[in-house]
Amino acid sequence: MALTTITFPLQVARYVKIVQTGTSSSNWWSIAELNVYGTAPALLLRDNWTATSSLSSSTAQQGIDGLIETEWSTGTAQVNGQTYQVDMKAAQT
């Protein structure tokens, strides 16, 4: 499993949305652990956060459960436009 780090300019947001832009008939898309960092950089606590996906997957919460051995997955081929979204319940910096 590869680690992907994406850095953005400092901003305030309540939601984080990841959009799949590629396609593959033989590969699934998955997130083992999504971490969001604030200033310092400090890992934001995931208390009460909820995760959803465009595929209505019941495993979306596993992408933010703090357990590297679990993951959210599309369970199907990658399709352009699939999404994974996290509601942090309040605006975070």
Rosetta blueprint (number, residue, H / E / L):
1 M L
2 A L
3 L L
4 T L
5 T L
6 I L
7 T L
8 F L
9 P L
10 L L
11 Q L
12 V L
13 A E
14 R E
15 Y E
16 V E
17 K E
18 I E
19 V E
20 Q L
21 T L
22 G L
23 T L
24 S E
25 S L
26 S L
27 N L
28 W L
29 W L
30 S E
31 I E
32 A L
33 E L
34 L L
35 N L
36 V L
37 Y E
38 G L
39 T L
40 A L
41 P L
42 A L
43 L E
44 L L
45 L L
46 R L
47 D L
48 N L
49 W L
50 T E
51 A E
52 T E
53 S E
54 S L
55 L L
56 S L
57 S L
58 S L
59 T L
60 A H
61 Q H
62 Q H
63 G H
64 I H
65 D L
66 G L
67 L L
68 I L
69 E L
70 T L
71 E L
72 W E
73 S E
74 T L
75 G L
76 T L
77 A L
78 Q E
79 V L
80 N L
81 G L
82 Q L
83 T E
84 Y E
85 Q E
86 V E
87 D E
88 M E
89 K E
90 A E
91 A E
92 Q E
93 T L
